[in-house]
Structure formats: structure tokens, C-alpha cells
Amino acid sequence: MGIARRAESVSSCSAGNQSSSPNHLRSRARARSFARAKSFDLNLSARSKNFDSVASGFSATTQQLPAASERQVRCVHGREVATVRLKGRSRETPTDNRSRLAQLRFVMANILVVGGAGYIGSHTCLDLFNKGFTPIAYDNLSNGHLEFVKWGPLEKGDIRDRDRLDEVFKKYRPSAIVHFAAAIEVGESVRDPSAFYENNVSGTITLLRAAQAASVNKIVFSSTCATYGVPLAIPINETHSQLPINPYGRSKLIVEQILRDLDLYQGVRSFILRYFNAAGADPQGRIGEWHSPETHAVPLAIETALGRRPHFRVLGTDYDTRDGSCIRDFVHVLDLAEAHTRSVESLLSGSASHAFNLGTGHGISVKELLKNVQQVVGDFKVEYGPRREGDSPSLVADNSLARQTIGWRPQHDLKSIICTAANWHSNYLPRLV
């Protein structure tokens, strides 16, 4: 299948596709993103006015929006959602009374999103913004992207820099923290464990000490199913033993243990979110998966199908699984983002600490994933190689605890993941690289 035909395949499952632009647009895209990031006026008087105007718009008796706003109602996943446009920006907000009252309590609250310029962090900033929060992205941009900071200000800094963290906490006085910043590549953690512990563990300790000094005692932590190691049963629930088999998983488990101690002895409440394999992208193509180098299966398969890579290499074909390749639980990044927002809302409502799995509960083998990508995007060459050190044979979530506690249910299936990712990689990412 030629590249033109592949593009047609992608457009058949993705809305709002646009033709690819030349690479010279990258500088202009960066300039626009920087201007957006610098344009947020967050002084207290402005925040107070915004709160008053939005609150009046959600009146339980009149249900009227401010005169300067526009409101459209559409149905998303069986719920009415109002698109509210206020001061040139739009937020999508549920129209049911329970969600409206919850938003009135937290509207415009500052949330510090550490790693907010990264893949999952930026999608969470989008969801937080649509739910009435002001996300403050704190990122050193080593793996994040300035172009992804669109829904709140960017504060550039490292989680190991205590002085910089103190400045940001003093400036914004966040109500809670969502902590994504971490080194995440399993293979690299095996090659250089010390770097992972320095960043993931030492950096998190510095962040937590700065938060405590600023009297911020609510945190949502981005953990991983890698803390479980080789599963004893599938699907994996939260009572499963945690015996990670690589430094990446161990670094995350250490932070989980630190958070439990802070909860027990110092009253720091946390939601630990152990998610499985994040994939997909914003359907509108505003943000998506952009790693350098790319090591994740879904974007690698799509780039191969688009003719940008010579082949896809399957790492291991002799696992004790149905087809010999690893089995993973692929969950859409928008579903993960929503879980983080729900967790923030629960913590601000006084919830106790929790640890949840975030996955669909359905395992897909690597070989099955490739077949699905080939059906949606186009055929490509597949090669087979030895196992990668540190990989578990199968990782599939039991997500019932998240369903019961915060009402989270994944809304996107594998086709949605592939379609939105293919849309991003074929039509939007080329403008930035």
C-alpha cells in the first residue's frame, strides 16, 4: 500500500484530518505555543472575577451562562456535555447537576502538573482545564514539549531543583499536585539504574519536601503496572504482590512506599494510579505521543505502516502466551487523563488515599496489535527478535476498584486508540518535527 493510500485509510477513522505541512512550520508552531503559555494572567483579582462569572453561569436555578459566553450542548458517552466559551478559551463541562456542583467547588483552582509538557501530562492538563481547573505545567522539557503547553502556564524547572520548586509553589499556591515527571524506559533503566533512582526517587523526595513546606498535602502519583513484576494471575488486581523485575518498576514502587508513609505519619493524602500501556492521542490532533527516540509499540507500528520505518521488530516470540508475544493492556490516554482529574476532585473533596489500576481489562498481544494497525493504516514488514530484558509476559488490569471508587470507566477501544494515534502521526506530528 502506498503512502497516499495509507493516508486515506487513516482519514477513514479519524475526524478533522488535515494535510501534512512542511517542516519549516515548526518554528512558527513553537512561537504560537510559547505565546499561549505566556498569555495566562493568574493574579488573584482576575481569578476571583473568573470564578464569579463561571459560578453564575452554573446557577442551579437559572442555568444561564455569562452574556459573553457561548454554550452548546452535545452528547458524549451518554452524558450531556456543554461546551462553554469564556474569554476566548473553551471548556467542556458535564451539564448534570452533580458534576455542576462539583465544578463550582473547584473552578479555577490551581493544580501543579509536574511533567505537564509530556504525553500523558499534557492530555491531563487538557482534561483539567475542561473541568474548570487551572493546570500549571512544571517541566524541564527534557522529554516534554513546549508545543504541548496550551491550557495553562509553563514553569520550566527540574524536580530535583528545590529552590525552583519553592518559587513555583509560592507563586501559584496549588491546591494539589499531579506528578508525572519520571524516566520511564524499561530498557534504559536496566542499562543505567542509578539515573532512574536519582530522577524518579530523589527527585520525587525533593518535590514532596517542597510541597510539604508549602502546605500542599494532596498528590496524584503516576505509577505503573511494572511494580507488579511477573503476574501470578491475570487480570491483576491491587492486592497482587509487588515484585518488580526492573529498576523502572522498583523506582516507582519506592515512591509508592514513601507516599504510604507520608499518609500514615504526616497526613499527606495521595492517589496512586498504576496504569498499563498508554496509547492514542487527542482526536483533534492538538497533542499526541511524541518521544525521541520512540520505543512504544503503537507509535512504532503506525510509523512503520506510514513508511517512515523499514520494519517493526517484535521482541520475543517464545513467551507463555497465546501467540508467543507479550500481552499488554492498551488504554487510551484520554481515559487516563480523566482518571487523574477524577482523582484530583476526590482528594479535594476529602477522600482518603487510594491505589488504583488503570487499564481496560482486555489484553492484546503484540502480534494482534500489529494486525489491527495493518487493517487500519496499511501493511508493513514485521521482523522477530529475542526478548528484551525486564519485560513481563502479560500485563492486564483488573480495573474494578477504580470503577467502584471514582466511577472511572474507559471509553475508548483499541480501534479508537489506533485511529487517533494514526491521525496524530500522519497529519499533525510532521508539522512539529
C-alpha atoms as one frame of an Amber mdcrd trajectory, in Angstrom:
protein
   0.000   0.000   0.000   1.420   3.403  -0.979   1.692   6.352   1.378  -1.212
   8.166  -0.303  -3.447   5.151   0.189  -2.305   4.852   3.807  -3.353   8.456
   4.370  -6.815   7.631   3.013  -7.066   4.689   5.449  -6.213   6.945   8.363
  -8.752   9.583   7.352 -11.491   6.956   7.267 -11.378   6.547  11.050 -10.251
   9.998  12.219 -12.185  13.212  12.247 -10.760  16.571  11.336  -7.722  15.395
   9.389  -5.616  17.967   7.637  -2.846  17.589   5.132   0.721  17.460   6.417
   2.685  20.741   6.478   6.371  21.330   5.697   8.893  21.022   8.469   9.669
  24.751   8.408   6.366  25.347  10.260   7.974  24.002  13.411   9.383  27.396
  14.453   6.043  29.101  13.998   4.278  26.363  15.970   6.762  26.825  18.803
   6.241  30.601  18.749   2.462  30.233  18.916   2.704  27.721  21.776   5.086
  29.984  23.698   2.758  32.943  23.240  -0.170  30.895  24.518   1.783  29.686
  27.511   2.841  33.235  28.433  -0.619  34.743  27.966  -2.233  33.453  31.146
  -2.896  36.162  33.716  -3.223  34.387  37.018  -3.324  37.255  39.528  -5.800
  36.853  42.353  -8.206  39.558  41.230  -8.551  38.045  37.773  -9.032  34.585
  39.268 -11.773  35.964  41.519 -13.594  37.538  38.583 -13.349  34.349  36.582
 -14.716  32.353  39.485 -17.675  34.712  39.907 -18.545  34.667  36.208 -18.266
  30.908  35.839 -20.138  30.268  39.071 -23.001  32.480  37.959 -23.115  30.545
  34.719 -23.730  27.308  36.602 -26.618  28.605  38.672 -28.795  25.677  39.678
 -31.912  27.845  39.324 -31.336  29.891  36.164 -28.813  27.618  34.397 -27.630
  30.653  32.416 -24.117  31.406  31.225 -22.476  34.840  31.341 -23.523  37.062
  28.463 -20.034  36.970  26.956 -20.063  33.181  26.823 -21.424  30.732  24.288
 -22.924  27.373  25.155 -23.512  24.340  23.008 -24.789  21.011  24.286 -23.828
  17.686  22.767 -23.850  14.077  23.932 -20.597  12.329  24.897 -20.729   8.731
  26.093 -24.386   9.057  27.001 -23.969  12.283  29.022 -24.858  15.824  28.052
 -21.766  17.990  27.783 -21.801  21.762  27.448 -19.029  23.483  25.523 -18.520
  26.767  27.344 -16.532  29.529  25.653 -15.220  32.150  28.039 -12.568  34.784
  27.285 -11.525  33.109  24.066 -10.980  29.643  25.528 -13.455  26.780  25.709
 -14.103  24.237  28.429 -16.254  21.144  28.020 -18.303  20.591  31.156 -20.950
  17.998  32.093 -24.412  19.540  32.411 -25.786  17.197  35.064 -26.335  18.777
  38.497 -23.852  16.578  40.367 -20.975  17.459  38.041 -22.005  21.137  38.002
 -21.955  21.404  41.789 -18.609  19.603  41.967 -17.114  22.053  39.480 -18.385
  25.056  41.416 -16.266  23.929  44.369 -13.015  23.672  42.426 -13.383  26.029
  39.449 -10.132  27.811  38.625  -8.197  26.016  41.394  -4.507  25.782  40.542
  -3.223  22.245  40.020   0.543  21.769  39.668   1.083  19.210  36.901   4.674
  18.055  37.219   5.703  16.752  33.818   2.789  18.643  32.278   4.514  19.107
  28.910   4.790  15.354  28.373   2.494  12.875  26.692   0.068  11.904  29.457
   0.693  15.115  31.408  -0.440  17.362  28.560  -3.615  15.340  27.971  -4.332
  15.629  31.695  -3.833  19.405  31.513  -6.427  19.456  28.732  -8.903  17.457
  30.826  -8.264  19.528  33.960  -8.835  22.722  32.005 -12.087  21.399  30.550
 -13.239  20.530  34.070 -12.654  24.060  35.391  -9.155  23.789  36.874  -6.080
  25.838  36.004  -3.231  23.404  35.237   0.265  24.734  35.919   2.749  22.713
  33.866   6.111  22.264  35.588   8.581  20.586  33.242  12.281  20.703  32.361
  11.373  19.919  28.719  13.931  17.109  28.538  11.188  14.811  27.283   8.247
  17.220  27.211   7.431  19.759  24.508   6.703  23.466  24.687   4.135  22.954
  21.931   2.075  20.772  24.304   1.554  23.535  26.884  -1.740  25.014  25.697
  -4.136  25.106  28.663  -2.186  26.876  31.372   1.195  28.478  32.074   4.531
  26.696  31.827   7.081  26.914  34.608  10.347  25.430  33.423  12.231  23.544
  36.100  13.539  20.211  37.338  12.006  18.193  40.178  15.459  17.952  41.735
  15.734  21.763  41.993  14.335  22.648  45.418  14.790  26.410  45.052  12.881
  26.463  41.763  10.104  24.332  43.222   9.782  26.682  46.203   9.390  29.624
  43.795   6.611  27.900  41.873   4.714  26.784  44.982   4.877  30.316  46.366
   3.732  31.867  43.079   0.718  29.626  42.410  -0.215  28.089  45.769  -1.636
  24.954  44.103  -4.460  23.016  45.698  -2.970  19.667  44.623  -0.170  18.086
  42.602  -0.332  15.624  39.725   3.118  14.060  39.430   4.155  12.577  36.068
   7.823  13.549  35.864   9.972  10.427  35.607  12.316   8.445  33.428  10.142
   5.649  32.023  12.044   3.476  29.537  12.439  -0.060  30.899  15.473  -0.861
  28.752  17.290   2.295  29.798  16.544   1.556  33.467  18.396  -1.741  33.083
  21.362  -0.039  31.413  21.619   2.836  33.919  19.728   2.118  37.166  21.394
   4.943  39.120  19.995   7.582  36.769  16.492   6.222  37.281  16.748   6.262
  41.057  18.247   9.758  41.044  15.438  11.178  38.922  12.435   9.089  39.930
  13.140   8.654  43.645  15.433  11.509  44.710  13.568  13.958  42.503  10.219
  12.925  43.954  11.517  13.302  47.505  12.629  16.858  46.673   9.206  17.594
  45.190   7.404  16.200  48.229   9.528  18.194  50.671   8.822  21.382  48.728
   5.109  20.559  48.708   5.057  19.981  52.460   6.883  23.259  53.057   4.138
  24.964  51.037   1.395  23.098  52.959   0.272  21.169  49.884  -0.756  17.716
  51.092  -2.661  16.210  48.147  -0.910  14.414  45.298  -1.884  12.176  42.412
   1.059   9.972  41.510   1.696   8.424  38.112   2.772   4.871  38.920   2.855
   1.766  36.766   1.803  -1.843  36.455   5.544  -2.596  36.295   5.505  -2.572
  40.112   3.756  -5.947  39.992   6.551  -7.741  38.127   5.640 -11.115  36.646
   1.923 -11.596  37.395   0.741 -14.616  39.325  -2.784 -14.211  37.984  -4.484
 -12.333  35.130  -6.112  -9.858  35.364  -4.043  -8.154  38.057  -5.818  -6.502
  40.974  -4.408  -4.105  43.560  -3.842  -6.841  46.165  -1.363  -8.617  43.896
   2.168  -8.812  45.293   4.500  -6.059  44.082   7.784  -7.618  42.971   9.111
  -5.500  40.087  11.678  -7.087  37.789  13.389  -3.926  36.534  14.763  -0.703
  38.052  11.981   1.369  36.483   9.301  -0.606  38.332  11.347  -0.600  41.538
  11.801   3.180  41.418   8.037   3.646  41.158   7.385   1.176  43.979   9.786
   3.036  46.268   7.830   6.251  45.678   4.570   4.417  46.410   6.036   3.286
  49.739   7.165   6.833  50.539   3.650   8.137  49.878   2.142   5.496  52.154
   4.477   6.562  54.969   3.667  10.237  54.433  -0.022   9.400  54.606   0.392
   7.321  57.748   2.644   9.692  59.687   2.172  13.177  58.224  -1.295  13.318
  56.676  -0.232  13.640  53.032  -3.072  12.072  51.037  -2.377  10.517  47.662
  -3.954   8.666  44.786  -1.516   6.179  43.267  -2.512   5.364  39.692  -0.904
   2.236  38.268  -1.631   2.429  34.629  -0.897  -0.074  31.994   0.042   0.794
  28.364  -0.948   4.330  27.472  -1.648   4.944  23.778  -3.737   7.076  21.426
  -3.990  10.842  21.060  -6.309  13.823  21.227  -8.806  13.277  18.358  -8.433
  16.924  17.302  -4.703  16.478  16.818  -3.686  19.165  19.305  -1.367  16.830
  21.232  -0.250  13.218  20.971   2.613  10.820  21.558   6.000  12.324  20.687
   9.086  10.621  22.100  12.662  10.774  20.884  13.681   8.071  20.450  10.313
   6.345  20.187  10.138   2.935  21.874   6.405   2.329  22.353   4.602  -0.280
  20.291   1.622   1.672  18.938   3.511   4.680  17.522   6.284   2.441  16.203
   3.767   0.276  14.356   1.978   3.313  12.918   5.209   4.951  11.774   6.176
   1.686  10.084   2.785   1.493   8.365   3.248   5.085   7.173   6.557   4.115
   5.553   8.789   6.044   7.957  10.482   2.934   9.348  11.695  -0.101   7.389
  10.122  -2.695   9.686   8.619  -3.382  13.097  10.648  -5.673  15.344   8.769
  -7.968  17.759  10.890  -8.537  20.864  10.301 -12.125  21.907   8.110 -14.830
  20.392   8.545 -17.576  22.980   6.544 -16.197  25.903   3.928 -18.398  27.554
   1.079 -16.545  25.858  -1.487 -17.445  23.204   0.801 -16.498  20.289   4.229
 -16.283  21.945   4.397 -12.474  22.025   3.867 -10.237  25.054   0.318  -9.346
  26.030  -0.455  -5.801  27.106  -3.493  -3.791  28.196  -3.621  -0.702  25.950
  -5.593   2.172  27.484  -6.396   5.441  25.727  -4.531   8.474  27.013  -7.784
  10.466  27.272  -9.187   7.822  29.614  -6.049   8.089  31.736  -6.353  11.873
  31.786  -9.933  11.652  33.018  -8.867   9.295  35.824  -6.315  11.854  37.013
  -8.925  14.619  37.073 -11.374  12.414  38.971  -8.600  11.645  41.458  -7.873
  15.341  41.983 -11.562  16.008  42.568 -11.773  13.164  45.071  -8.761  14.392
  47.030 -10.101  17.949  47.133 -13.411  16.523  48.385 -11.636  14.931  51.361
 -11.120  11.380  50.118  -8.666   9.085  51.848  -5.622   7.775  49.978  -6.088
   5.046  47.360  -4.127   2.993  44.837  -5.822   2.010  41.576  -5.130   0.073
  38.407  -5.957   1.949  35.203  -6.462  -0.339  32.238  -9.259  -1.664  30.076
  -9.152  -5.205  31.453  -8.575  -6.601  27.946  -5.179  -7.940  26.909  -3.860
  -7.613  23.348  -0.749  -9.443  22.181   1.907  -7.584  20.212   1.137  -9.700
  17.155  -2.584  -8.914  17.482  -1.807  -5.226  17.812   0.200  -5.288  14.587
  -2.646  -6.964  12.703  -5.043  -4.268  13.873  -2.683  -1.473  12.841  -2.244
  -3.103   9.426  -6.022  -3.238   8.970  -6.483   0.442   9.837  -3.352   2.089
   8.421  -1.699  -0.301   5.974   0.574  -3.305   5.598   4.223  -3.294   6.683
   7.145  -5.616   7.271   7.476  -7.396  10.627  10.698  -8.936  11.946  11.211
 -11.061  15.047  13.982 -10.864  17.615  14.931 -12.041  21.116  13.232 -10.961
  24.316  14.040  -7.607  25.886  15.397  -7.862  29.405  12.897  -6.703  32.026
   9.680  -7.400  30.082   6.801  -9.305  31.707   4.966 -11.874  29.562   1.492
 -10.489  30.277   0.120  -7.388  31.993  -3.658  -6.915  32.086  -5.564  -4.803
  34.608  -8.460  -5.549  36.878  -9.921  -2.024  36.982 -12.917  -2.742  39.219
 -11.559  -0.737  42.178 -11.249   2.438  40.105 -14.749   1.850  38.759 -16.192
   1.468  42.244 -14.301   4.277  43.952 -14.078   7.160  41.473 -16.566   5.986
  38.858 -13.906   5.703  36.159 -14.667   3.611  33.095 -12.505   3.586  29.964
 -14.476   4.883  26.995 -12.126   4.074  24.104 -11.389   0.737  22.450  -8.326
  -0.428  20.503  -9.637   0.926  17.202 -10.080   4.373  18.754  -6.515   4.188
  20.064  -5.120   3.292  16.638  -7.260   5.800  14.742  -6.442   8.770  16.965
  -2.758   7.844  17.068  -2.615   7.398  13.294  -4.349  10.746  12.818  -1.742
  12.404  15.042   1.267  10.731  13.438   0.138  11.201   9.847  -1.322  14.718
   9.943  -0.087  16.669  12.962   3.248  15.440  14.315   5.028  16.059  10.954
   4.419  19.780  11.431   6.478  19.774  14.619   9.490  17.609  13.756
